[in-house]
Amino acid sequence: MMPGKFKFVFGIANDEIGYIIPKSQWDVKPPYTFGSNKSPYGEENSLGPATAPALHYNLNEMLDELNRAGKASETTN
């Protein structure tokens, strides 16, 4: 996922922004995860189903920008 010159690990704990649940696993009504009738703790403490896709999209944009900047500086040196 990060083949370019710039690599990093985005270290943010779930307690900072809530649980990050993939949109494909987000349930809005029963049956919830594992057939439960109660809303899972993670979904109750998440920013919502768009959180994971938004983080993924924006981190990819940031990495692309860093890689473009790195390639541009390599050609000028």
ChimeraX commands (.cxc) that place a marker at each C-alpha (Angstrom):
marker #1 position 0.00,0.00,0.00 radius 0.5
marker #1 position 2.94,2.35,0.52 radius 0.5
marker #1 position 5.47,1.66,-2.22 radius 0.5
marker #1 position 6.81,5.22,-2.28 radius 0.5
marker #1 position 9.70,6.90,-0.51 radius 0.5
marker #1 position 7.55,8.19,2.35 radius 0.5
marker #1 position 6.10,5.60,4.73 radius 0.5
marker #1 position 4.45,5.99,8.11 radius 0.5
marker #1 position 2.19,4.26,10.56 radius 0.5
marker #1 position -0.89,6.20,11.52 radius 0.5
marker #1 position -0.88,5.53,15.25 radius 0.5
marker #1 position -4.15,6.71,16.71 radius 0.5
marker #1 position -5.95,4.75,19.38 radius 0.5
marker #1 position -9.60,3.86,19.04 radius 0.5
marker #1 position -10.25,5.97,22.13 radius 0.5
marker #1 position -9.29,9.10,20.19 radius 0.5
marker #1 position -11.99,9.02,17.51 radius 0.5
marker #1 position -14.02,5.97,18.40 radius 0.5
marker #1 position -13.90,2.58,16.78 radius 0.5
marker #1 position -13.13,2.49,13.07 radius 0.5
marker #1 position -15.46,-0.08,11.56 radius 0.5
marker #1 position -15.34,-0.96,7.86 radius 0.5
marker #1 position -18.44,0.31,6.08 radius 0.5
marker #1 position -19.11,-3.20,4.78 radius 0.5
marker #1 position -19.46,-4.41,8.40 radius 0.5
marker #1 position -21.63,-1.53,9.62 radius 0.5
marker #1 position -25.10,-2.61,10.73 radius 0.5
marker #1 position -27.89,-0.08,11.21 radius 0.5
marker #1 position -30.53,-2.54,12.39 radius 0.5
marker #1 position -30.73,-6.11,13.73 radius 0.5
marker #1 position -29.38,-8.62,13.21 radius 0.5
marker #1 position -26.08,-7.03,14.12 radius 0.5
marker #1 position -22.66,-8.66,14.13 radius 0.5
marker #1 position -22.75,-12.36,14.97 radius 0.5
marker #1 position -26.56,-12.35,14.87 radius 0.5
marker #1 position -26.94,-10.16,17.96 radius 0.5
marker #1 position -30.13,-8.16,18.51 radius 0.5
marker #1 position -28.23,-5.48,20.45 radius 0.5
marker #1 position -26.15,-2.77,18.77 radius 0.5
marker #1 position -22.43,-3.56,19.11 radius 0.5
marker #1 position -20.31,-1.47,21.46 radius 0.5
marker #1 position -17.95,-0.51,18.64 radius 0.5
marker #1 position -20.68,0.95,16.46 radius 0.5
marker #1 position -22.13,2.89,19.38 radius 0.5
marker #1 position -18.70,4.45,19.98 radius 0.5
marker #1 position -17.71,5.19,16.39 radius 0.5
marker #1 position -17.99,8.38,14.36 radius 0.5
marker #1 position -20.10,6.47,11.87 radius 0.5
marker #1 position -19.97,4.23,8.82 radius 0.5
marker #1 position -18.19,6.85,6.68 radius 0.5
marker #1 position -15.19,7.10,9.05 radius 0.5
marker #1 position -13.11,4.23,7.63 radius 0.5
marker #1 position -13.63,5.21,3.96 radius 0.5
marker #1 position -12.86,8.89,4.74 radius 0.5
marker #1 position -9.65,8.01,6.57 radius 0.5
marker #1 position -8.58,5.61,3.80 radius 0.5
marker #1 position -9.26,8.13,1.03 radius 0.5
marker #1 position -7.52,11.04,2.76 radius 0.5
marker #1 position -4.48,9.03,3.84 radius 0.5
marker #1 position -4.05,7.81,0.25 radius 0.5
marker #1 position -4.29,11.41,-0.96 radius 0.5
marker #1 position -1.64,12.49,1.55 radius 0.5
marker #1 position 0.69,9.65,0.54 radius 0.5
marker #1 position 0.23,10.44,-3.15 radius 0.5
marker #1 position 1.07,14.09,-2.51 radius 0.5
marker #1 position 4.16,13.19,-0.48 radius 0.5
marker #1 position 5.31,10.79,-3.20 radius 0.5
marker #1 position 4.81,13.41,-5.92 radius 0.5
marker #1 position 6.78,15.96,-3.87 radius 0.5
marker #1 position 9.55,13.42,-3.24 radius 0.5
marker #1 position 9.83,12.58,-6.94 radius 0.5
marker #1 position 9.89,16.27,-7.87 radius 0.5
marker #1 position 12.72,16.96,-5.40 radius 0.5
marker #1 position 14.70,13.99,-6.74 radius 0.5
marker #1 position 14.60,15.38,-10.29 radius 0.5
marker #1 position 15.80,18.83,-9.16 radius 0.5
marker #1 position 18.76,17.49,-7.17 radius 0.5
marker link #1:1,2 radius 0.2
marker link #1:2,3 radius 0.2
marker link #1:3,4 radius 0.2
marker link #1:4,5 radius 0.2
marker link #1:5,6 radius 0.2
marker link #1:6,7 radius 0.2
marker link #1:7,8 radius 0.2
marker link #1:8,9 radius 0.2
marker link #1:9,10 radius 0.2
marker link #1:10,11 radius 0.2
marker link #1:11,12 radius 0.2
marker link #1:12,13 radius 0.2
marker link #1:13,14 radius 0.2
marker link #1:14,15 radius 0.2
marker link #1:15,16 radius 0.2
marker link #1:16,17 radius 0.2
marker link #1:17,18 radius 0.2
marker link #1:18,19 radius 0.2
marker link #1:19,20 radius 0.2
marker link #1:20,21 radius 0.2
marker link #1:21,22 radius 0.2
marker link #1:22,23 radius 0.2
marker link #1:23,24 radius 0.2
marker link #1:24,25 radius 0.2
marker link #1:25,26 radius 0.2
marker link #1:26,27 radius 0.2
marker link #1:27,28 radius 0.2
marker link #1:28,29 radius 0.2
marker link #1:29,30 radius 0.2
marker link #1:30,31 radius 0.2
marker link #1:31,32 radius 0.2
marker link #1:32,33 radius 0.2
marker link #1:33,34 radius 0.2
marker link #1:34,35 radius 0.2
marker link #1:35,36 radius 0.2
marker link #1:36,37 radius 0.2
marker link #1:37,38 radius 0.2
marker link #1:38,39 radius 0.2
marker link #1:39,40 radius 0.2
marker link #1:40,41 radius 0.2
marker link #1:41,42 radius 0.2
marker link #1:42,43 radius 0.2
marker link #1:43,44 radius 0.2
marker link #1:44,45 radius 0.2
marker link #1:45,46 radius 0.2
marker link #1:46,47 radius 0.2
marker link #1:47,48 radius 0.2
marker link #1:48,49 radius 0.2
marker link #1:49,50 radius 0.2
marker link #1:50,51 radius 0.2
marker link #1:51,52 radius 0.2
marker link #1:52,53 radius 0.2
marker link #1:53,54 radius 0.2
marker link #1:54,55 radius 0.2
marker link #1:55,56 radius 0.2
marker link #1:56,57 radius 0.2
marker link #1:57,58 radius 0.2
marker link #1:58,59 radius 0.2
marker link #1:59,60 radius 0.2
marker link #1:60,61 radius 0.2
marker link #1:61,62 radius 0.2
marker link #1:62,63 radius 0.2
marker link #1:63,64 radius 0.2
marker link #1:64,65 radius 0.2
marker link #1:65,66 radius 0.2
marker link #1:66,67 radius 0.2
marker link #1:67,68 radius 0.2
marker link #1:68,69 radius 0.2
marker link #1:69,70 radius 0.2
marker link #1:70,71 radius 0.2
marker link #1:71,72 radius 0.2
marker link #1:72,73 radius 0.2
marker link #1:73,74 radius 0.2
marker link #1:74,75 radius 0.2
marker link #1:75,76 radius 0.2
marker link #1:76,77 radius 0.2
view
